Amino acid sequence: IFYHAMALTSDIMVRFNDTDVAQYRLFNIRTLIVPAELPVPAPFVNQQPTTFGRFQVYDTPGGGYFELVEVAGSVPTDRYSFYPINDRWMSSDWVAKHLHLWLDFDGSAPAGLRRFSAADVLPPAPSPAGLGSVRNELRTGEVYEADLDASRASYALFKMTWHRNWKAWVDGAPAQTAMLSPGFTGVPVTQSTHHILLRYVPEWWKAPLAFLGIVLTILLYLAEKRGLLQAVELKVAPRLRD
């Protein structure tokens, strides 16, 4: 029903494989709720669940909002090729090995990246060297931050749908973002220890527009209330005269 009605990345969740632990990590899914009468996905059959009524609750390996990944190629992308590109990526072994594609909507992918076409089948992924770790992840409202220990140059994957209004800072300095498969936000980092912060910053005109909307809502409410009062007065006045 909702296919293509929301963000592009919402379509990719239709292809979520509940037997692949790497996909739980990718989408930061930390809990699985299964009705007692249904089979449990294979990775969790040996886990002792918590039971609530007719539901069983399992812990799953969601990895937090941040993760260090490698970008191993780029692919020219538009809204029509977005789904098949990411469907092939989700079905490959790249997910488990933390290898991602730069989804190149505007031709801004770095020249040194291997270039794939939108129809290419991804080759088997090599086993990547260790990328490092994420510590001290913190969410305050819609501000997300963490400490990164990057073993080599890589990308911090922020597991939110990419939007130009997601602004990134690395060690206090503004940083560029890129859309990485399956449509999340990626921020390049060098080999070192870093502090990363992402905040959604709306366009300047949205605040006054929202204020105008509130004012109009209040005026409409007052106008409607005044109209109702006038209608009551018109009905009551003849009775008072009688």
N, C-alpha and C positions, 0 to 999 in steps of 0.2 A: 504494500500500500504506500509506503513512504519512500520507495526506491527513487533516487535522484531528487528527493524533496528537501534534503538537508545538506550538510557539508559533504564534499566529495568523499572524505574518509569514512563516513557512515556506511557507504555502500560496501567497503572492504570488510566490515564486520559481518556482513552476510556470509562471507566465506571463512569465518573463524573456525579453526579446527580444534575442537575441545579435547583432542587426544595429544596435541602438540604442546609440551610445556613451554617451548620457546615463545609461542604466541601469547601465553598468559603473561610471560615476562614483558613482551613487547607492548601489550596493551595495559600493563599495570593492573592486571586482575588478581586480586589477593584472596578472594573468597568465591567458592563455588557452592551453589545451593541446588540440591537435587531432590526431587520428590522421591519418597522411599520406594515407590513402585517402579521407578525407572533405573536402568543400569548405570553404574558409576563409570565415568571415563577411565580407561585403562591405567593412566599414570597414578590414579588415586585409590585403586582398589585395596591397597594394603594399609591405607591410612584410617585411623580410628576417628570417625566423624563426631561432631556434636549434633545431637538430635533435638529438634524443636517441632513437636507435633508430628506431622507427616513429612517433614523436611529434614534432610541431612546436610550439614554444613562442613565443607572441606577447606583447608588452607591450601592456597595455590601460590606459585612462585612469582607473583607480581613484583617487579623490580624497582618500584618507585617512579617518580616523575622524570628522573634524569638517568642517563646511561651513556657510557663512552662507547662510540662505534667507529667503524672505518667506512669511508665512502670509496667504493671500488669502481665506480663508473657513473656516467651520466646518460640520460636518455631524453630526447626532445618529447615534450609532453603537452597535451592540451586536455580540455575537459572530456573529450570523446575517447582519447587513448588512455586516460588516467586509470580507469578500472582494469582493462586487460593487462597493462604494464604491471600494476601492483598485484593483480591476481597471480601472474606468473612468478613474481618475486615472493609472494606469500607461500607459494607451493614449492619453492626451492629450498635448498639447504643454507641459503644466505642468511635467513632469519636467525637460525640457531648459531651461526658463526659471527653475528654482529656486523654483517656486511650490508651496506645500504646503497641505494641508487640516489643520485642527485636528480630530482624531477625538474627538468629544465624547461620551464614555461616561457622564459624570456631570453634564452641564449646567453645567460650569465654564468654557466658552469665553467670552472677553471679549465684552461686549455690542456693541462696535463692529465686530465681524467680520461680513462678509456671510454670511448663513445659507443653506445649501443643504439640500435634503431628501436622504434616502438614495437616492432614485431619480433625482435630477437628473443630466442630462448636463452636463459642465463646458463653459462657453463657451471660445472661443479665448483663450489667455492673452496679455495685453499684454506688450510687451517691458519687462522690469523695469530700473530704473536699477541701476548698480553697487552691490553690497552690501558689498564689501570683500574681505579676504583672511584666510587662516589661516596662521600661522607656528609654527615650533618645536613641532610636534606630538610628543608623547612618551607612550610607554606603559611603565609600570613595574608588572609583574604585572597586576593588574586595576584599576589606577589610570590614567586617561587624562586628559591635559591638553594645552593649546595656548594660544598667544597669538592674539588676534583683533583685526583692524583693521576695525571696523565703520564703513562710510561713512554709515550711517543706522540707525535703530532696526530691528532684525531679530531673527532667531532663530538660535542656534547649533544645528545639527542634529547630534546624536550618533548615529552609525550603528550603534546597538544596539537590539534590541527593548525598547520601553518597559516598565519595571517600577517599581512604587512604591519599591523598594529601591535603585534607582539614585539617588544623592544628588548634587546639583550645587552647586558653589561658583563664584561669579563675583567675581574680585578678593578672594577670601578670605571673602566673605559667602555664606551659604546662599541658593540660588535655587530658585524653583519650576520644575517640569518639566511638560511636556505631551506627549501622544501625537500626533505628526504623521504624515501619510501618508508611507510605507506601514506605519506602526506603530513608527517610531523615536522617540527621545527628543529633544524640543526644549526649549531654554532661552532665554528672552527676554534680549536685550542692548540697551543703548542705543548711540547713536552715540558711539563713543570707542574707545580701545584697552583691551582687557580680557585677563585671564588666566582661563581656565576650567578647572575640574577636575571630573571625575566619578569616583565610587567606588561600588561595590556594597556596601551595608551591610545584612547580613542581620538578621532579627529577633533580639532579645536571647536568646530561648529556644532558638535553633538550636544555639548552642555547647554548653550543657550537655546538650542532647539528643544531639548528636554524641558527646560524651564518654561519655554513658550507653550509646550504641550500641557504642562501642569496648569498654567494660567488659563488656557482655553478650556480645560476640563472644569476648572472652578467656575468660570463665567457661564459655561453651558449648564452646570448644576444650578447656579443661582437663577439663570433664566428659566430653567425648567421649574424650579421651586416657585418662582414668581408667577409663572403661568398657572401652576396648580392653585396657588392662592387666589388668583383672579377668577379661576373657574369656580372655586368654592364660594367666593364673594357673589358671583352672578347667580348662583343657585340659592344662596341664603337670603340675598336682598329682597326678592319678591315675597318670600315668606314673612320677613320682618314687616314689610309694608301691609300685608294682609292682617 
